[in-house]
Amino acid sequence: MKTIRFGLLVSAIAVLAGCHQGSPGGPGAVDLNQKKPPIGEAIDTFELSVPMLPTTLKQGEHIASSVGIKRGNNFDEDVKLKFDDLPTGVKITPSPALIKHGDAEAKISIEAGNNASLGNFTIKVTGHPT
């Protein structure tokens, strides 16, 4: 059997929750009572994490894996995962996968069919708040 080797590339899209109104008092005004997050921590955002090591599969095999999430302050929405640039004959289930608001990861299965393309591939993982 020939092997297929690929890595997962993460691309997270975080959307600010709530209305997108301007600053109180007009552009450039500052609300001094607004609580600011600690340095380096974003509000209403998230960051996805995927396995850092390449995954190797043989044609006809499948493996279990997961995609994790780190949530910023005030972000408690579900996140739907989308997988792009899959090689021919490779599928990920469930698709789309979902990380529920109380969960730290989504379990996925990566399967290479008997006709899966051979070589090294990168699969793009994108998360969208639901």
N, CA, C and O atoms as CSV, one atom per row, in Angstrom:
chain,resi,resn,atom,element,x,y,z
A,1,MET,N,N,0.828,-1.187,0.000
A,1,MET,CA,C,0.000,0.000,0.000
A,1,MET,C,C,0.869,1.245,0.000
A,1,MET,O,O,1.896,1.296,0.677
A,2,LYS,N,N,0.462,2.222,-0.743
A,2,LYS,CA,C,1.168,3.493,-0.798
A,2,LYS,C,C,0.620,4.391,0.307
A,2,LYS,O,O,-0.505,4.201,0.770
A,3,THR,N,N,1.419,5.366,0.724
A,3,THR,CA,C,0.973,6.232,1.812
A,3,THR,C,C,0.630,7.627,1.321
A,3,THR,O,O,1.114,8.098,0.292
A,4,ILE,N,N,-0.217,8.257,2.095
A,4,ILE,CA,C,-0.651,9.631,1.860
A,4,ILE,C,C,-0.247,10.396,3.104
A,4,ILE,O,O,-0.513,9.946,4.218
A,5,ARG,N,N,0.375,11.519,2.939
A,5,ARG,CA,C,0.820,12.315,4.086
A,5,ARG,C,C,0.270,13.719,3.918
A,5,ARG,O,O,0.387,14.322,2.851
A,6,PHE,N,N,-0.330,14.233,4.981
A,6,PHE,CA,C,-0.869,15.579,4.901
A,6,PHE,C,C,-0.832,16.250,6.258
A,6,PHE,O,O,-0.755,15.586,7.292
A,7,GLY,N,N,-0.886,17.556,6.248
A,7,GLY,CA,C,-0.982,18.349,7.466
A,7,GLY,C,C,-2.276,19.131,7.431
A,7,GLY,O,O,-2.911,19.246,6.383
A,8,LEU,N,N,-2.663,19.660,8.554
A,8,LEU,CA,C,-3.866,20.476,8.629
A,8,LEU,C,C,-3.445,21.921,8.848
A,8,LEU,O,O,-2.626,22.207,9.722
A,9,LEU,N,N,-3.994,22.820,8.068
A,9,LEU,CA,C,-3.726,24.244,8.169
A,9,LEU,C,C,-4.976,24.889,8.729
A,9,LEU,O,O,-6.074,24.637,8.233
A,10,VAL,N,N,-4.834,25.702,9.734
A,10,VAL,CA,C,-6.011,26.285,10.374
A,10,VAL,C,C,-6.190,27.733,9.948
A,10,VAL,O,O,-5.233,28.498,9.823
A,11,SER,N,N,-7.426,28.071,9.735
A,11,SER,CA,C,-7.816,29.436,9.409
A,11,SER,C,C,-9.095,29.713,10.172
A,11,SER,O,O,-10.150,29.185,9.821
A,12,ALA,N,N,-9.024,30.523,11.197
A,12,ALA,CA,C,-10.204,30.795,12.027
A,12,ALA,C,C,-10.787,32.145,11.660
A,12,ALA,O,O,-10.068,33.128,11.482
A,13,ILE,N,N,-12.079,32.168,11.554
A,13,ILE,CA,C,-12.782,33.412,11.296
A,13,ILE,C,C,-13.654,33.681,12.512
A,13,ILE,O,O,-14.589,32.930,12.791
A,14,ALA,N,N,-13.349,34.738,13.225
A,14,ALA,CA,C,-14.118,35.085,14.414
A,14,ALA,C,C,-14.906,36.353,14.121
A,14,ALA,O,O,-14.383,37.306,13.542
A,15,VAL,N,N,-16.135,36.352,14.516
A,15,VAL,CA,C,-17.011,37.493,14.287
A,15,VAL,C,C,-17.388,38.069,15.638
A,15,VAL,O,O,-17.720,37.331,16.566
A,16,LEU,N,N,-17.337,39.374,15.748
A,16,LEU,CA,C,-17.752,39.999,16.986
A,16,LEU,C,C,-19.243,39.791,17.166
A,16,LEU,O,O,-20.014,39.931,16.217
A,17,ALA,N,N,-19.640,39.465,18.356
A,17,ALA,CA,C,-21.047,39.223,18.645
A,17,ALA,C,C,-21.756,40.552,18.889
A,17,ALA,O,O,-21.129,41.552,19.241
A,18,GLY,N,N,-23.056,40.542,18.697
A,18,GLY,CA,C,-23.866,41.717,18.973
A,18,GLY,C,C,-23.965,42.641,17.788
A,18,GLY,O,O,-23.481,42.342,16.697
A,19,CYS,N,N,-24.603,43.770,18.024
A,19,CYS,CA,C,-24.804,44.758,16.967
A,19,CYS,C,C,-23.476,45.407,16.627
A,19,CYS,O,O,-22.586,45.513,17.472
A,20,HIS,N,N,-23.357,45.827,15.421
A,20,HIS,CA,C,-22.145,46.517,14.996
A,20,HIS,C,C,-22.448,48.004,14.908
A,20,HIS,O,O,-22.440,48.593,13.827
A,21,GLN,N,N,-22.713,48.596,16.057
A,21,GLN,CA,C,-22.996,50.014,16.121
A,21,GLN,C,C,-21.688,50.749,16.320
A,21,GLN,O,O,-20.698,50.178,16.777
A,22,GLY,N,N,-21.699,52.029,15.970
A,22,GLY,CA,C,-20.514,52.843,16.155
A,22,GLY,C,C,-20.256,53.104,17.629
A,22,GLY,O,O,-21.016,52.662,18.491
A,23,SER,N,N,-19.183,53.821,17.909
A,23,SER,CA,C,-18.838,54.168,19.281
A,23,SER,C,C,-19.883,55.115,19.853
A,23,SER,O,O,-20.373,55.988,19.137
A,24,PRO,N,N,-20.239,54.963,21.142
A,24,PRO,CA,C,-21.156,55.916,21.741
A,24,PRO,C,C,-20.534,57.304,21.679
A,24,PRO,O,O,-19.373,57.485,22.045
A,25,GLY,N,N,-21.295,58.267,21.224
A,25,GLY,CA,C,-20.771,59.633,21.135
A,25,GLY,C,C,-20.127,59.915,19.795
A,25,GLY,O,O,-19.600,61.008,19.590
A,26,GLY,N,N,-20.154,58.951,18.866
A,26,GLY,CA,C,-19.619,59.186,17.529
A,26,GLY,C,C,-18.251,58.582,17.339
A,26,GLY,O,O,-17.659,58.044,18.275
A,27,PRO,N,N,-17.740,58.675,16.096
A,27,PRO,CA,C,-16.444,58.082,15.785
A,27,PRO,C,C,-15.332,58.677,16.642
A,27,PRO,O,O,-15.245,59.893,16.811
A,28,GLY,N,N,-14.497,57.816,17.172
A,28,GLY,CA,C,-13.361,58.275,17.953
A,28,GLY,C,C,-13.641,58.474,19.425
A,28,GLY,O,O,-12.707,58.644,20.209
A,29,ALA,N,N,-14.922,58.458,19.831
A,29,ALA,CA,C,-15.257,58.629,21.244
A,29,ALA,C,C,-14.851,57.373,22.013
A,29,ALA,O,O,-14.884,56.272,21.464
A,30,VAL,N,N,-14.477,57.529,23.250
A,30,VAL,CA,C,-14.032,56.411,24.077
A,30,VAL,C,C,-14.951,56.280,25.279
A,30,VAL,O,O,-15.243,57.272,25.947
A,31,ASP,N,N,-15.406,55.073,25.561
A,31,ASP,CA,C,-16.216,54.788,26.741
A,31,ASP,C,C,-15.254,54.392,27.850
A,31,ASP,O,O,-14.727,53.280,27.841
A,32,LEU,N,N,-15.019,55.285,28.804
A,32,LEU,CA,C,-14.050,55.028,29.862
A,32,LEU,C,C,-14.518,53.958,30.839
A,32,LEU,O,O,-13.703,53.414,31.584
A,33,ASN,N,N,-15.817,53.641,30.853
A,33,ASN,CA,C,-16.351,52.627,31.748
A,33,ASN,C,C,-16.268,51.227,31.152
A,33,ASN,O,O,-16.529,50.247,31.850
A,34,GLN,N,N,-15.911,51.114,29.876
A,34,GLN,CA,C,-15.848,49.824,29.209
A,34,GLN,C,C,-14.694,49.007,29.773
A,34,GLN,O,O,-13.562,49.484,29.853
A,35,LYS,N,N,-14.994,47.763,30.166
A,35,LYS,CA,C,-13.959,46.877,30.699
A,35,LYS,C,C,-13.115,46.355,29.540
A,35,LYS,O,O,-13.651,45.833,28.562
A,36,LYS,N,N,-11.818,46.494,29.649
A,36,LYS,CA,C,-10.907,46.047,28.598
A,36,LYS,C,C,-10.351,44.674,28.956
A,36,LYS,O,O,-10.141,44.374,30.131
A,37,PRO,N,N,-10.110,43.833,27.937
A,37,PRO,CA,C,-9.555,42.510,28.220
A,37,PRO,C,C,-8.088,42.622,28.625
A,37,PRO,O,O,-7.428,43.613,28.315
A,38,PRO,N,N,-7.575,41.597,29.323
A,38,PRO,CA,C,-6.139,41.589,29.621
A,38,PRO,C,C,-5.349,41.652,28.313
A,38,PRO,O,O,-5.842,41.249,27.259
A,39,ILE,N,N,-4.154,42.146,28.391
A,39,ILE,CA,C,-3.317,42.282,27.199
A,39,ILE,C,C,-3.171,40.937,26.511
A,39,ILE,O,O,-2.880,39.931,27.160
A,40,GLY,N,N,-3.370,40.914,25.204
A,40,GLY,CA,C,-3.190,39.707,24.417
A,40,GLY,C,C,-4.427,38.823,24.331
A,40,GLY,O,O,-4.421,37.840,23.591
A,41,GLU,N,N,-5.477,39.142,25.059
A,41,GLU,CA,C,-6.683,38.316,25.013
A,41,GLU,C,C,-7.782,39.089,24.299
A,41,GLU,O,O,-8.167,40.175,24.734
A,42,ALA,N,N,-8.278,38.541,23.226
A,42,ALA,CA,C,-9.297,39.223,22.443
A,42,ALA,C,C,-10.689,38.854,22.943
A,42,ALA,O,O,-10.920,37.742,23.418
A,43,ILE,N,N,-11.606,39.804,22.828
A,43,ILE,CA,C,-12.998,39.580,23.221
A,43,ILE,C,C,-13.753,39.032,22.019
A,43,ILE,O,O,-13.504,39.439,20.884
A,44,ASP,N,N,-14.679,38.104,22.269
A,44,ASP,CA,C,-15.573,37.575,21.236
A,44,ASP,C,C,-14.835,36.945,20.060
A,44,ASP,O,O,-15.292,37.054,18.922
A,45,THR,N,N,-13.721,36.299,20.306
A,45,THR,CA,C,-12.970,35.632,19.244
A,45,THR,C,C,-12.630,34.214,19.674
A,45,THR,O,O,-12.884,33.821,20.812
A,46,PHE,N,N,-12.063,33.460,18.765
A,46,PHE,CA,C,-11.612,32.108,19.079
A,46,PHE,C,C,-10.407,31.764,18.221
A,46,PHE,O,O,-10.136,32.402,17.204
A,47,GLU,N,N,-9.693,30.739,18.662
A,47,GLU,CA,C,-8.523,30.261,17.923
A,47,GLU,C,C,-8.622,28.743,17.845
A,47,GLU,O,O,-8.855,28.075,18.853
A,48,LEU,N,N,-8.444,28.205,16.647
A,48,LEU,CA,C,-8.503,26.755,16.460
A,48,LEU,C,C,-7.102,26.158,16.534
A,48,LEU,O,O,-6.116,26.806,16.183
A,49,SER,N,N,-7.033,24.913,16.995
A,49,SER,CA,C,-5.754,24.208,17.002
A,49,SER,C,C,-5.939,22.840,16.360
A,49,SER,O,O,-6.919,22.140,16.616
A,50,VAL,N,N,-4.990,22.483,15.533
A,50,VAL,CA,C,-5.018,21.203,14.822
A,50,VAL,C,C,-3.743,20.445,15.161
A,50,VAL,O,O,-2.797,21.044,15.672
A,51,PRO,N,N,-3.692,19.138,14.890
A,51,PRO,CA,C,-2.453,18.388,15.172
A,51,PRO,C,C,-1.259,19.047,14.478
A,51,PRO,O,O,-1.321,19.379,13.294
A,52,MET,N,N,-0.177,19.230,15.228
A,52,MET,CA,C,1.001,19.910,14.697
A,52,MET,C,C,1.873,19.002,13.831
A,52,MET,O,O,2.629,19.485,12.988
A,53,LEU,N,N,1.772,17.714,14.033
A,53,LEU,CA,C,2.585,16.786,13.257
A,53,LEU,C,C,1.815,16.315,12.032
A,53,LEU,O,O,0.598,16.144,12.094
A,54,PRO,N,N,2.503,16.106,10.937
A,54,PRO,CA,C,1.811,15.567,9.758
A,54,PRO,C,C,1.187,14.206,10.074
A,54,PRO,O,O,1.705,13.442,10.889
A,55,THR,N,N,0.094,13.930,9.429
A,55,THR,CA,C,-0.616,12.671,9.606
A,55,THR,C,C,-0.367,11.814,8.372
A,55,THR,O,O,-0.491,12.290,7.243
A,56,THR,N,N,-0.021,10.564,8.587
A,56,THR,CA,C,0.230,9.660,7.473
A,56,THR,C,C,-0.836,8.571,7.463
A,56,THR,O,O,-1.109,7.939,8.484
A,57,LEU,N,N,-1.430,8.365,6.297
A,57,LEU,CA,C,-2.444,7.332,6.102
A,57,LEU,C,C,-2.063,6.483,4.913
A,57,LEU,O,O,-1.405,6.957,3.988
A,58,LYS,N,N,-2.473,5.238,4.936
A,58,LYS,CA,C,-2.348,4.374,3.766
A,58,LYS,C,C,-3.708,4.316,3.096
A,58,LYS,O,O,-4.732,4.509,3.751
A,59,GLN,N,N,-3.726,4.055,1.813
A,59,GLN,CA,C,-4.989,3.909,1.105
A,59,GLN,C,C,-5.827,2.850,1.816
A,59,GLN,O,O,-5.324,1.786,2.178
A,60,GLY,N,N,-7.114,3.154,2.011
A,60,GLY,CA,C,-8.021,2.230,2.675
A,60,GLY,C,C,-8.033,2.339,4.196
A,60,GLY,O,O,-8.787,1.613,4.843
A,61,GLU,N,N,-7.225,3.217,4.793
A,61,GLU,CA,C,-7.188,3.376,6.243
A,61,GLU,C,C,-7.963,4.612,6.692
A,61,GLU,O,O,-8.290,5.487,5.891
A,62,HIS,N,N,-8.247,4.660,7.992
A,62,HIS,CA,C,-8.810,5.868,8.593
A,62,HIS,C,C,-8.210,6.038,9.983
A,62,HIS,O,O,-7.783,5.071,10.615
A,63,ILE,N,N,-8.185,7.290,10.449
A,63,ILE,CA,C,-7.678,7.594,11.784
A,63,ILE,C,C,-8.628,8.563,12.471
A,63,ILE,O,O,-9.379,9.287,11.817
A,64,ALA,N,N,-8.583,8.564,13.791
A,64,ALA,CA,C,-9.347,9.526,14.583
A,64,ALA,C,C,-8.428,10.696,14.915
A,64,ALA,O,O,-7.239,10.505,15.166
A,65,SER,N,N,-8.977,11.897,14.916
A,65,SER,CA,C,-8.221,13.090,15.254
A,65,SER,C,C,-9.181,14.083,15.894
A,65,SER,O,O,-10.347,13.764,16.126
A,66,SER,N,N,-8.695,15.280,16.179
A,66,SER,CA,C,-9.563,16.300,16.750
A,66,SER,C,C,-9.062,17.682,16.364
A,66,SER,O,O,-7.892,17.872,16.030
A,67,VAL,N,N,-9.984,18.647,16.418
A,67,VAL,CA,C,-9.671,20.055,16.220
A,67,VAL,C,C,-10.086,20.751,17.505
A,67,VAL,O,O,-11.247,20.673,17.907
A,68,GLY,N,N,-9.142,21.433,18.156
A,68,GLY,CA,C,-9.419,22.095,19.428
A,68,GLY,C,C,-9.757,23.561,19.239
A,68,GLY,O,O,-9.580,24.124,18.159
A,69,ILE,N,N,-10.246,24.169,20.309
A,69,ILE,CA,C,-10.600,25.588,20.272
A,69,ILE,C,C,-10.168,26.262,21.564
A,69,ILE,O,O,-10.282,25.690,22.648
A,70,LYS,N,N,-9.673,27.478,21.434
A,70,LYS,CA,C,-9.380,28.336,22.582
A,70,LYS,C,C,-10.282,29.551,22.409
A,70,LYS,O,O,-10.203,30.258,21.404
A,71,ARG,N,N,-11.124,29.780,23.382
A,71,ARG,CA,C,-12.120,30.849,23.287
A,71,ARG,C,C,-11.638,32.106,24.006
A,71,ARG,O,O,-11.071,32.040,25.097
A,72,GLY,N,N,-11.878,33.264,23.364
A,72,GLY,CA,C,-11.603,34.548,23.995
A,72,GLY,C,C,-12.737,34.894,24.949
A,72,GLY,O,O,-13.741,34.185,25.009
A,73,ASN,N,N,-12.576,35.984,25.695
A,73,ASN,CA,C,-13.620,36.438,26.606
A,73,ASN,C,C,-14.939,36.633,25.876
A,73,ASN,O,O,-14.967,37.140,24.755
A,74,ASN,N,N,-16.014,36.237,26.503
A,74,ASN,CA,C,-17.379,36.449,26.017
A,74,ASN,C,C,-17.723,35.661,24.764
A,74,ASN,O,O,-18.790,35.887,24.193
A,75,PHE,N,N,-16.881,34.754,24.311
A,75,PHE,CA,C,-17.230,33.964,23.129
A,75,PHE,C,C,-17.697,32.594,23.581
A,75,PHE,O,O,-16.908,31.782,24.064
A,76,ASP,N,N,-19.003,32.343,23.417
A,76,ASP,CA,C,-19.543,31.052,23.849
A,76,ASP,C,C,-20.429,30.423,22.779
A,76,ASP,O,O,-21.289,29.598,23.090
A,77,GLU,N,N,-20.224,30.806,21.531
A,77,GLU,CA,C,-21.022,30.260,20.432
A,77,GLU,C,C,-20.471,28.911,19.965
A,77,GLU,O,O,-19.319,28.564,20.222
A,78,ASP,N,N,-21.338,28.161,19.267
A,78,ASP,CA,C,-20.888,26.971,18.561
A,78,ASP,C,C,-20.031,27.429,17.380
A,78,ASP,O,O,-20.224,28.525,16.854
A,79,VAL,N,N,-19.088,26.586,16.970
A,79,VAL,CA,C,-18.242,26.894,15.811
A,79,VAL,C,C,-18.332,25.735,14.827
A,79,VAL,O,O,-18.048,24.587,15.171
A,80,LYS,N,N,-18.734,26.055,13.586
A,80,LYS,CA,C,-18.822,25.047,12.530
A,80,LYS,C,C,-17.489,25.002,11.794
A,80,LYS,O,O,-16.950,26.037,11.403
A,81,LEU,N,N,-16.962,23.793,11.606
A,81,LEU,CA,C,-15.676,23.601,10.938
A,81,LEU,C,C,-15.885,23.174,9.494
A,81,LEU,O,O,-16.730,22.332,9.192
A,82,LYS,N,N,-15.108,23.765,8.623
A,82,LYS,CA,C,-15.153,23.427,7.199
A,82,LYS,C,C,-13.756,22.967,6.791
A,82,LYS,O,O,-12.754,23.562,7.189
A,83,PHE,N,N,-13.701,21.897,5.988
A,83,PHE,CA,C,-12.423,21.333,5.536
A,83,PHE,C,C,-12.314,21.507,4.025
A,83,PHE,O,O,-13.165,21.030,3.274
A,84,ASP,N,N,-11.262,22.192,3.584
A,84,ASP,CA,C,-11.046,22.459,2.161
A,84,ASP,C,C,-9.730,21.853,1.704
A,84,ASP,O,O,-8.869,21.500,2.510
A,85,ASP,N,N,-9.600,21.743,0.396
A,85,ASP,CA,C,-8.384,21.237,-0.258
A,85,ASP,C,C,-8.099,19.779,0.093
A,85,ASP,O,O,-6.943,19.369,0.195
A,86,LEU,N,N,-9.178,18.993,0.279
A,86,LEU,CA,C,-9.005,17.557,0.532
A,86,LEU,C,C,-8.487,16.878,-0.732
A,86,LEU,O,O,-8.976,17.165,-1.825
A,87,PRO,N,N,-7.516,15.991,-0.606
A,87,PRO,CA,C,-7.050,15.250,-1.776
A,87,PRO,C,C,-8.163,14.324,-2.278
A,87,PRO,O,O,-9.060,13.953,-1.522
A,88,THR,N,N,-8.095,13.963,-3.540
A,88,THR,CA,C,-9.055,13.028,-4.115
A,88,THR,C,C,-9.057,11.735,-3.316
A,88,THR,O,O,-8.002,11.172,-3.025
A,89,GLY,N,N,-10.262,11.265,-2.959
A,89,GLY,CA,C,-10.388,10.005,-2.241
A,89,GLY,C,C,-10.253,10.097,-0.734
A,89,GLY,O,O,-10.343,9.078,-0.048
A,90,VAL,N,N,-10.037,11.303,-0.196
A,90,VAL,CA,C,-9.918,11.488,1.255
A,90,VAL,C,C,-11.158,12.221,1.740
A,90,VAL,O,O,-11.574,13.213,1.142
A,91,LYS,N,N,-11.751,11.727,2.835
A,91,LYS,CA,C,-12.911,12.420,3.395
A,91,LYS,C,C,-12.764,12.543,4.900
A,91,LYS,O,O,-12.119,11.723,5.553
A,92,ILE,N,N,-13.380,13.590,5.432
A,92,ILE,CA,C,-13.380,13.853,6.864
A,92,ILE,C,C,-14.823,13.826,7.330
A,92,ILE,O,O,-15.685,14.475,6.737
A,93,THR,N,N,-15.089,13.076,8.389
A,93,THR,CA,C,-16.433,13.027,8.949
A,93,THR,C,C,-16.357,13.348,10.437
A,93,THR,O,O,-15.357,13.020,11.076
A,94,PRO,N,N,-17.372,13.973,11.003
A,94,PRO,CA,C,-18.489,14.552,10.273
A,94,PRO,C,C,-18.039,15.798,9.524
A,94,PRO,O,O,-17.074,16.456,9.914
A,95,SER,N,N,-18.730,16.107,8.469
A,95,SER,CA,C,-18.430,17.308,7.692
A,95,SER,C,C,-19.736,17.972,7.306
A,95,SER,O,O,-20.495,17.388,6.532
A,96,PRO,N,N,-20.033,19.137,7.793
A,96,PRO,CA,C,-19.144,19.930,8.640
A,96,PRO,C,C,-19.158,19.418,10.072
A,96,PRO,O,O,-20.173,18.919,10.559
A,97,ALA,N,N,-18.018,19.548,10.738
A,97,ALA,CA,C,-17.920,19.196,12.157
A,97,ALA,C,C,-18.349,20.421,12.968
A,97,ALA,O,O,-18.341,21.542,12.461
A,98,LEU,N,N,-18.716,20.200,14.210
A,98,LEU,CA,C,-19.200,21.289,15.052
A,98,LEU,C,C,-18.543,21.198,16.424
A,98,LEU,O,O,-18.509,20.131,17.037
A,99,ILE,N,N,-18.021,22.327,16.897
A,99,ILE,CA,C,-17.536,22.419,18.276
A,99,ILE,C,C,-18.625,23.159,19.044
A,99,ILE,O,O,-18.836,24.355,18.843
A,100,LYS,N,N,-19.312,22.438,19.922
A,100,LYS,CA,C,-20.402,23.027,20.717
A,100,LYS,C,C,-19.843,24.053,21.702
A,100,LYS,O,O,-18.674,23.990,22.080
A,101,HIS,N,N,-20.692,24.999,22.112
A,101,HIS,CA,C,-20.232,26.113,22.942
A,101,HIS,C,C,-19.573,25.677,24.246
A,101,HIS,O,O,-18.741,26.423,24.762
A,102,GLY,N,N,-19.889,24.538,24.798
A,102,GLY,CA,C,-19.269,24.083,26.037
A,102,GLY,C,C,-18.108,23.132,25.835
A,102,GLY,O,O,-17.462,22.734,26.804
A,103,ASP,N,N,-17.830,22.757,24.589
A,103,ASP,CA,C,-16.783,21.776,24.299
A,103,ASP,C,C,-15.443,22.441,24.001
A,103,ASP,O,O,-15.390,23.606,23.606
A,104,ALA,N,N,-14.365,21.689,24.194
A,104,ALA,CA,C,-13.015,22.192,23.924
A,104,ALA,C,C,-12.469,21.674,22.603
A,104,ALA,O,O,-11.413,22.121,22.155
A,105,GLU,N,N,-13.184,20.722,21.962
A,105,GLU,CA,C,-12.697,20.166,20.700
A,105,GLU,C,C,-13.824,19.459,19.966
A,105,GLU,O,O,-14.886,19.191,20.528
A,106,ALA,N,N,-13.566,19.164,18.696
A,106,ALA,CA,C,-14.463,18.343,17.880
A,106,ALA,C,C,-13.674,17.116,17.448
A,106,ALA,O,O,-12.557,17.231,16.944
A,107,LYS,N,N,-14.254,15.957,17.644
A,107,LYS,CA,C,-13.630,14.701,17.197
A,107,LYS,C,C,-13.971,14.498,15.729
A,107,LYS,O,O,-15.121,14.664,15.323
A,108,ILE,N,N,-12.964,14.135,14.932
A,108,ILE,CA,C,-13.169,13.884,13.510
A,108,ILE,C,C,-12.511,12.566,13.125
A,108,ILE,O,O,-11.654,12.047,13.840
A,109,SER,N,N,-12.927,12.041,11.985
A,109,SER,CA,C,-12.319,10.844,11.421
A,109,SER,C,C,-11.823,11.211,10.023
A,109,SER,O,O,-12.551,11.821,9.239
A,110,ILE,N,N,-10.594,10.840,9.720
A,110,ILE,CA,C,-10.006,11.105,8.400
A,110,ILE,C,C,-9.835,9.757,7.729
A,110,ILE,O,O,-9.172,8.865,8.258
A,111,GLU,N,N,-10.445,9.618,6.550
A,111,GLU,CA,C,-10.434,8.337,5.840
A,111,GLU,C,C,-9.851,8.507,4.439
A,111,GLU,O,O,-10.246,9.400,3.690
A,112,ALA,N,N,-8.913,7.638,4.107
A,112,ALA,CA,C,-8.337,7.603,2.761
A,112,ALA,C,C,-8.914,6.382,2.052
A,112,ALA,O,O,-8.679,5.247,2.466
A,113,GLY,N,N,-9.663,6.620,0.990
A,113,GLY,CA,C,-10.245,5.518,0.226
A,113,GLY,C,C,-9.172,4.737,-0.515
A,113,GLY,O,O,-8.009,5.138,-0.555
A,114,ASN,N,N,-9.574,3.627,-1.096
A,114,ASN,CA,C,-8.626,2.792,-1.859
A,114,ASN,C,C,-8.079,3.518,-3.081
A,114,ASN,O,O,-7.031,3.146,-3.609
A,115,ASN,N,N,-8.789,4.556,-3.533
A,115,ASN,CA,C,-8.367,5.316,-4.715
A,115,ASN,C,C,-7.785,6.673,-4.335
A,115,ASN,O,O,-7.644,7.534,-5.204
A,116,ALA,N,N,-7.440,6.896,-3.058
A,116,ALA,CA,C,-6.955,8.200,-2.604
A,116,ALA,C,C,-5.663,8.586,-3.327
A,116,ALA,O,O,-4.802,7.750,-3.598
A,117,SER,N,N,-5.561,9.875,-3.627
A,117,SER,CA,C,-4.353,10.395,-4.270
A,117,SER,C,C,-3.153,10.202,-3.361
A,117,SER,O,O,-3.254,10.324,-2.140
A,118,LEU,N,N,-2.020,9.901,-3.971
A,118,LEU,CA,C,-0.779,9.702,-3.228
A,118,LEU,C,C,0.007,11.001,-3.191
A,118,LEU,O,O,-0.064,11.797,-4.128
A,119,GLY,N,N,0.749,11.221,-2.125
A,119,GLY,CA,C,1.593,12.406,-2.029
A,119,GLY,C,C,1.414,13.124,-0.713
A,119,GLY,O,O,0.805,12.602,0.221
A,120,ASN,N,N,1.959,14.342,-0.646
A,120,ASN,CA,C,1.855,15.194,0.539
A,120,ASN,C,C,0.821,16.277,0.265
A,120,ASN,O,O,0.848,16.909,-0.791
A,121,PHE,N,N,-0.090,16.497,1.207
A,121,PHE,CA,C,-1.173,17.453,1.025
A,121,PHE,C,C,-1.370,18.268,2.291
A,121,PHE,O,O,-1.013,17.824,3.383
A,122,THR,N,N,-1.940,19.465,2.146
A,122,THR,CA,C,-2.331,20.301,3.272
A,122,THR,C,C,-3.830,20.520,3.176
A,122,THR,O,O,-4.342,20.932,2.135
A,123,ILE,N,N,-4.528,20.241,4.268
A,123,ILE,CA,C,-5.975,20.436,4.323
A,123,ILE,C,C,-6.236,21.710,5.116
A,123,ILE,O,O,-5.703,21.883,6.212
A,124,LYS,N,N,-7.047,22.591,4.570
A,124,LYS,CA,C,-7.374,23.859,5.215
A,124,LYS,C,C,-8.601,23.676,6.104
A,124,LYS,O,O,-9.626,23.163,5.655
A,125,VAL,N,N,-8.495,24.101,7.381
A,125,VAL,CA,C,-9.591,24.006,8.343
A,125,VAL,C,C,-10.017,25.433,8.683
A,125,VAL,O,O,-9.201,26.245,9.120
A,126,THR,N,N,-11.305,25.731,8.479
A,126,THR,CA,C,-11.834,27.048,8.749
A,126,THR,C,C,-12.991,26.924,9.733
A,126,THR,O,O,-13.827,26.030,9.601
A,127,GLY,N,N,-13.043,27.816,10.718
A,127,GLY,CA,C,-14.123,27.815,11.689
A,127,GLY,C,C,-14.973,29.065,11.557
A,127,GLY,O,O,-14.447,30.166,11.395
A,128,HIS,N,N,-16.295,28.894,11.628
A,128,HIS,CA,C,-17.250,30.001,11.561
A,128,HIS,C,C,-18.200,29.909,12.745
A,128,HIS,O,O,-18.742,28.833,12.997
A,129,PRO,N,N,-18.426,30.991,13.482
A,129,PRO,CA,C,-19.428,30.968,14.541
A,129,PRO,C,C,-20.801,30.684,13.928
A,129,PRO,O,O,-21.102,31.140,12.825
A,130,THR,N,N,-21.631,29.927,14.655
A,130,THR,CA,C,-22.968,29.627,14.114
A,130,THR,C,C,-23.941,30.714,14.472
A,130,THR,O,O,-25.114,30.638,14.105
